[in-house]
């Protein structure tokens, strides 16, 4: 795997990949810094029981690169990074482990700013903050912006309006059928926005209690994950883990468009062309799910909720620009998004600050 790591770094321009182990707390983590050309690398810490170290490494490398493009497309003076903590947060999470992780982040000297992600929460970032100032998404009493999930969901609504407008000629969500797969923190907040806008919403999650909560709270239609993925919907919104769109699932889709918050929804680059060939409009996840990073970035200049909320509207405009560029140039939406991000990176000097 060592040669594969260097191959990936050379191919995608990662600046630094760092491993950390702290035996007393059980911490085993990897931080990948993809780019600092626009500023310090910002990205969440994902805490998961990976099958093995190779799976964890692949995940952190893909996610960190995505954060570079997400920050660039959001117009932020930030680079892209990501951390993964190997283990089961349900049984291995502890203050000692989180503080050891905080010391690890601090040792990077500000090149990487951590935040919450799948498997971690705001309370965890408050613990990490005891060891390092290079953390965002902490609680408001500590000067932070709190949980970024509501901002991610609010930004996603702006993107959904752009997608619906491009596909159907009107950005109105009233009466549109949206199938939301994954109703955790972001997905559940999205359901609330959609129902308030008059959309018909189907929900699915591997956790039945989350689905039940959406049915009771919002009157959403419950279905299993497989049925939601293949629903005859206007928009499919994947809001859980990535790699759900591949050579096997794409032929089974019956939606008109895909627009969700899950990172790395495409299992491989060729899946963007597979979607386009089927006439399914795909809004790249790193374009539409930037609400959280926009909200967190405000902490770095002194958090102002009104200003942060206003900046979320730009996600809709960026989404529209990407979709229009793809049509005009005859390329996939992923290629269009990458071109837009790379123009900003090149204007900043490239993809590496080294």
C-alpha positions as CSV (number, residue, x, y, z in Angstrom):
1,X,0.0,0.0,0.0
2,X,3.0,2.3,0.5
3,X,3.6,2.7,-3.2
4,X,-0.1,3.3,-3.8
5,X,-0.1,6.1,-1.2
6,X,2.7,7.9,-3.0
7,X,1.0,7.3,-6.4
8,X,-2.1,8.9,-5.1
9,X,-0.3,11.9,-3.6
10,X,1.5,12.5,-6.9
11,X,-1.7,12.0,-9.0
12,X,-4.0,14.3,-6.9
13,X,-1.4,16.7,-5.5
14,X,-1.7,16.0,-1.8
15,X,0.8,18.0,0.2
16,X,1.0,15.9,3.4
17,X,-0.4,12.7,4.9
18,X,0.2,12.1,8.6
19,X,-0.5,9.1,10.8
20,X,-0.9,9.3,14.5
21,X,-1.1,6.6,17.2
22,X,-1.6,7.1,21.0
23,X,-1.6,3.8,22.8
24,X,-2.9,5.0,26.2
25,X,-6.1,6.4,24.7
26,X,-6.4,4.0,21.7
27,X,-6.2,6.8,19.2
28,X,-5.4,5.8,15.6
29,X,-5.9,8.6,13.1
30,X,-4.8,9.8,9.7
31,X,-4.8,13.4,8.5
32,X,-4.6,14.2,4.8
33,X,-3.8,17.8,3.8
34,X,-4.6,18.1,0.1
35,X,-3.9,21.8,-0.5
36,X,-3.1,24.9,1.4
37,X,-2.7,27.2,-1.6
38,X,-5.7,29.3,-0.7
39,X,-5.3,29.0,3.1
40,X,-5.1,26.5,5.9
41,X,-6.7,23.1,5.1
42,X,-10.2,22.9,6.8
43,X,-12.0,19.6,7.1
44,X,-13.9,17.4,9.5
45,X,-12.8,14.5,11.6
46,X,-14.6,11.3,10.6
47,X,-14.8,8.6,13.3
48,X,-15.7,5.2,11.8
49,X,-15.0,1.5,12.3
50,X,-13.2,1.1,9.0
51,X,-12.6,-2.5,7.7
52,X,-8.9,-1.9,7.7
53,X,-6.2,0.8,7.3
54,X,-6.3,0.8,3.6
55,X,-10.0,1.6,3.5
56,X,-9.4,4.5,6.0
57,X,-6.6,5.8,3.9
58,X,-8.6,5.7,0.7
59,X,-11.4,7.6,2.4
60,X,-9.3,10.3,3.9
61,X,-7.5,10.9,0.6
62,X,-10.7,11.2,-1.4
63,X,-12.4,13.4,1.2
64,X,-9.5,15.8,1.6
65,X,-9.3,16.4,-2.1
66,X,-13.0,17.0,-2.2
67,X,-12.6,19.6,0.6
68,X,-10.1,21.6,-1.6
69,X,-12.6,21.8,-4.4
70,X,-15.5,22.5,-2.0
71,X,-13.6,25.5,-0.4
72,X,-12.6,26.8,-3.8
73,X,-16.1,26.7,-5.2
74,X,-17.5,28.3,-2.1
75,X,-15.1,31.2,-2.6
76,X,-13.3,30.6,0.7
77,X,-9.7,31.5,1.5
78,X,-9.2,27.9,2.8
79,X,-7.6,24.7,1.6
80,X,-8.8,21.1,1.8
81,X,-8.0,18.5,4.4
82,X,-9.7,15.7,6.3
83,X,-9.0,13.4,9.3
84,X,-10.2,9.9,10.0
85,X,-10.2,8.3,13.4
86,X,-10.2,4.5,13.1
87,X,-12.6,2.9,15.5
88,X,-16.2,2.6,16.7
89,X,-17.3,5.9,18.3
90,X,-20.0,4.1,20.2
91,X,-17.5,2.2,22.2
92,X,-14.1,4.0,21.8
93,X,-15.0,7.7,22.1
94,X,-13.4,9.2,25.2
95,X,-12.1,12.6,26.3
96,X,-8.6,11.1,26.5
97,X,-8.8,10.0,22.8
98,X,-10.2,13.3,21.7
99,X,-7.6,15.3,23.6
100,X,-4.9,13.1,22.1
101,X,-6.3,13.9,18.7
102,X,-6.3,17.6,19.5
103,X,-2.7,17.5,20.4
104,X,-2.0,15.7,17.1
105,X,-3.8,18.5,15.2
106,X,-1.9,21.1,17.2
107,X,1.4,19.6,16.2
108,X,0.6,20.4,12.6
109,X,1.0,24.1,13.4
110,X,-2.2,25.4,11.9
111,X,-1.8,23.8,8.5
112,X,-4.9,21.8,9.3
113,X,-8.1,23.0,11.0
114,X,-10.4,20.2,12.2
115,X,-14.1,20.2,12.7
116,X,-16.9,17.6,13.1
117,X,-17.9,15.0,10.6
118,X,-19.6,11.6,10.5
119,X,-19.1,10.0,13.9
120,X,-18.1,13.2,15.7
121,X,-20.1,16.0,17.1
122,X,-19.9,19.6,18.4
123,X,-19.3,18.3,21.9
124,X,-16.3,16.4,20.7
125,X,-14.8,19.6,19.1
126,X,-15.2,21.3,22.4
127,X,-13.0,18.6,24.0
128,X,-10.5,18.9,21.1
129,X,-10.4,22.7,21.7
130,X,-8.9,22.0,25.1
131,X,-5.7,21.0,23.3
132,X,-5.6,23.2,20.2
133,X,-6.9,26.4,18.7
134,X,-7.0,24.9,15.3
135,X,-10.5,23.6,15.6
136,X,-13.9,25.0,14.3
137,X,-17.5,24.1,14.8
138,X,-17.3,24.4,18.6
139,X,-20.2,25.5,20.8
140,X,-21.4,29.1,20.7
141,X,-20.5,29.6,24.4
142,X,-16.9,29.0,23.3
143,X,-17.2,31.5,20.5
144,X,-17.9,28.9,17.8
145,X,-20.8,28.5,15.3
146,X,-22.2,25.4,16.8
147,X,-23.4,22.4,14.8
148,X,-22.8,23.0,11.0
149,X,-25.5,20.6,9.9
150,X,-28.4,23.2,9.8
151,X,-26.2,25.4,7.5
152,X,-25.4,22.5,5.3
153,X,-29.1,21.7,4.9
154,X,-30.0,25.3,4.3
155,X,-27.3,25.6,1.6
156,X,-28.5,22.4,0.0
157,X,-32.0,23.9,-0.4
158,X,-30.5,26.8,-2.4
159,X,-28.8,24.2,-4.6
160,X,-32.0,22.1,-4.9
161,X,-33.9,25.2,-6.2
162,X,-31.1,25.7,-8.8
163,X,-31.3,22.1,-9.9
164,X,-35.1,22.0,-10.1
165,X,-35.0,25.3,-12.0
166,X,-32.5,24.0,-14.5
167,X,-34.3,20.7,-15.0
168,X,-37.9,21.8,-14.9
169,X,-37.8,25.5,-15.7
170,X,-38.9,26.8,-12.3
171,X,-37.0,26.8,-8.9
172,X,-40.3,26.2,-7.0
173,X,-40.1,23.1,-4.8
174,X,-43.9,23.0,-4.2
175,X,-45.2,19.6,-5.4
176,X,-41.8,18.2,-6.3
177,X,-41.0,14.7,-5.1
178,X,-37.7,14.5,-3.3
179,X,-36.3,11.1,-2.0
180,X,-34.0,11.7,0.9
181,X,-31.6,8.8,1.7
182,X,-30.1,9.3,5.1
183,X,-31.9,11.4,7.7
184,X,-29.2,12.1,10.2
185,X,-28.4,15.7,11.2
186,X,-28.3,17.1,7.7
187,X,-30.9,14.9,6.1
188,X,-33.5,15.5,8.8
189,X,-33.0,19.3,8.7
190,X,-33.3,19.1,4.9
191,X,-36.7,17.2,5.2
192,X,-38.0,20.1,7.4
193,X,-37.1,22.7,4.8
194,X,-38.6,20.6,1.9
195,X,-41.9,20.0,3.7
196,X,-42.1,23.7,4.6
197,X,-41.6,24.5,0.9
198,X,-44.5,22.2,-0.1
199,X,-42.4,19.3,-1.5
200,X,-43.5,15.7,-1.3
201,X,-40.8,13.8,0.6
202,X,-39.8,10.2,0.9
203,X,-37.3,9.2,3.5
204,X,-35.0,6.2,4.1
205,X,-32.3,5.4,6.6
206,X,-30.6,2.3,8.0
207,X,-31.8,3.5,11.4
208,X,-35.6,2.9,11.5
209,X,-36.0,5.3,14.5
210,X,-34.8,8.2,12.3
211,X,-37.3,7.4,9.6
212,X,-40.1,7.1,12.2
213,X,-39.1,10.6,13.5
214,X,-39.5,12.1,10.1
215,X,-42.9,10.5,9.6
216,X,-44.2,11.7,12.9
217,X,-42.6,15.2,12.7
218,X,-43.1,16.0,9.1
219,X,-45.5,13.5,7.6
220,X,-42.8,12.2,5.3
221,X,-43.4,8.9,3.5
222,X,-41.2,6.1,4.9
223,X,-39.5,3.6,2.6
224,X,-36.5,1.3,2.6
225,X,-33.1,2.5,1.3
226,X,-33.3,0.5,-1.9
227,X,-36.8,1.7,-2.7
228,X,-35.7,5.3,-2.0
229,X,-32.7,5.0,-4.3
230,X,-34.9,3.7,-7.1
231,X,-37.9,6.0,-6.5
232,X,-39.7,7.7,-9.4
233,X,-38.7,11.0,-7.9
234,X,-37.9,14.5,-9.3
235,X,-34.8,14.6,-7.1
236,X,-32.8,11.9,-5.3
237,X,-31.0,13.4,-2.3
238,X,-28.2,11.1,-0.9
239,X,-27.4,12.5,2.5
240,X,-25.5,9.6,4.2
241,X,-22.2,8.0,3.2
242,X,-20.7,8.2,-0.2
243,X,-20.1,5.9,-3.2
244,X,-23.8,5.1,-3.6
245,X,-23.8,5.9,-7.3
246,X,-22.0,3.3,-9.4
247,X,-22.2,1.1,-12.4
248,X,-24.7,-1.1,-10.6
249,X,-27.0,1.5,-9.0
250,X,-27.1,4.1,-11.8
251,X,-28.9,1.9,-14.3
252,X,-31.6,1.4,-11.7
253,X,-32.3,5.1,-10.9
254,X,-35.6,6.6,-11.9
255,X,-35.1,10.1,-10.7
256,X,-34.7,13.2,-12.9
257,X,-31.8,14.7,-10.9
258,X,-29.5,13.9,-8.0
259,X,-28.6,16.6,-5.4
260,X,-27.6,15.6,-1.9
261,X,-25.1,16.3,0.9
262,X,-23.3,13.0,1.1
263,X,-19.6,13.3,0.3
264,X,-18.1,11.4,-2.7
265,X,-21.4,10.1,-4.0
266,X,-19.8,8.8,-7.2
267,X,-17.9,5.5,-6.7
268,X,-15.6,6.4,-9.6
269,X,-15.1,9.3,-12.0
270,X,-16.8,7.5,-14.9
271,X,-20.1,7.6,-12.9
272,X,-20.6,11.2,-13.9
273,X,-20.7,10.2,-17.5
274,X,-23.0,7.3,-16.7
275,X,-25.5,9.7,-15.1
276,X,-25.3,12.1,-18.0
277,X,-25.8,9.4,-20.5
278,X,-29.0,8.4,-18.7
279,X,-30.2,12.0,-18.8
280,X,-30.0,12.3,-15.0
281,X,-28.9,15.8,-13.9
282,X,-26.2,15.4,-11.3
283,X,-25.3,18.3,-9.0
284,X,-21.7,17.5,-7.7
285,X,-21.8,17.0,-3.9
286,X,-18.8,19.3,-3.3
287,X,-20.7,22.2,-4.9
288,X,-24.1,21.7,-3.2
289,X,-23.0,20.7,0.4
290,X,-20.7,23.6,1.2
291,X,-23.1,25.3,3.6
292,X,-21.3,23.7,6.6
293,X,-17.8,24.9,5.6
294,X,-19.1,28.3,4.7
295,X,-20.7,28.6,8.2
296,X,-17.6,27.3,9.9
297,X,-15.3,29.6,8.0
298,X,-17.1,32.5,9.5
299,X,-15.6,31.6,12.9
300,X,-12.1,32.3,11.6
301,X,-13.0,36.0,11.1
302,X,-15.4,36.3,14.1
303,X,-18.7,34.5,13.8
304,X,-21.7,36.4,12.7
305,X,-24.8,34.2,12.1
306,X,-26.6,36.8,9.9
307,X,-23.6,37.2,7.6
308,X,-23.1,33.4,7.5
309,X,-26.7,32.8,6.6
310,X,-26.6,35.4,3.8
311,X,-23.5,33.7,2.3
312,X,-25.4,30.4,1.9
313,X,-27.4,31.8,-1.0
314,X,-24.3,31.9,-3.1
315,X,-24.4,28.0,-3.3
316,X,-27.5,28.3,-5.5
317,X,-25.7,30.7,-7.9
318,X,-22.6,28.5,-8.1
319,X,-24.8,25.4,-8.7
320,X,-26.5,27.2,-11.6
321,X,-23.2,28.3,-13.1
322,X,-21.9,24.7,-13.0
323,X,-25.0,23.3,-14.6
324,X,-25.0,26.0,-17.3
325,X,-21.3,25.5,-18.0
326,X,-21.8,21.8,-18.4
327,X,-24.5,22.3,-21.0
328,X,-22.6,25.0,-22.8
329,X,-19.4,23.1,-23.1
330,X,-21.0,19.6,-23.6
331,X,-19.2,18.2,-20.6
332,X,-20.3,16.5,-17.3
333,X,-21.3,18.6,-14.4
334,X,-18.3,17.2,-12.5
335,X,-16.0,18.4,-15.2
336,X,-17.6,21.8,-15.1
337,X,-17.3,22.0,-11.4
338,X,-13.7,20.9,-11.4
339,X,-12.9,23.5,-14.1
340,X,-14.4,26.3,-12.0
341,X,-12.6,25.2,-8.9
342,X,-9.3,24.8,-10.7
343,X,-9.5,28.3,-12.1
344,X,-9.5,29.7,-8.6
345,X,-6.7,27.4,-7.4
346,X,-4.6,28.3,-10.4
347,X,-5.2,32.0,-9.7
348,X,-4.0,31.3,-6.2
349,X,-0.8,29.7,-7.4
350,X,-1.6,26.1,-8.0
351,X,-2.6,23.2,-5.7
352,X,0.3,23.2,-3.3
353,X,1.7,25.9,-1.0
354,X,5.0,24.0,-0.8
